[in-house]
């Protein structure tokens, strides 16, 4: 891991097309701005971890296809 010290208004550049700028420092909280191409996905790590966990839980759910089909038929009749 590369560790850098930056002050408000200073920027870090990654591969000529990603810029990370320190916008504000308030106590232990640092607000940063990230400029990157649209194809670069930027996600908070805790959100990514939550999504992975939810996907793993969903993958373990047992679904009865027959019951699901019946429920869909009932829903179509109501419409």
PEVENNOR-V278015 format. One line per field, one symbol per residue. phi: phi as a letter, one per 40 degrees, with the letter a starting at -180 (. if undefined). psi: psi as a letter, one per 40 degrees, with the letter a starting at -180 (. if undefined). burial: + if it has 9 or more other C-alpha atoms within 8 Angstrom, else -. A space follows every 50 residues. Layout:
phi=???
psi=???
burial=???
This chain:
phi=.cbbbbbdgcbbbbfgbbbbbccabbgcbbcbbbbaddcccbbcdccccc ccccccccccccbcccccccccccccccc
psi=hhhihiiheiihhhfeehhhhhdihgbehhhihhhiidehhhhhdddddd dddddddddehhhhdddddddddddddd.
burial=-------+--+-+---+++++++++----+-++--------------+-- -----------------+-----------
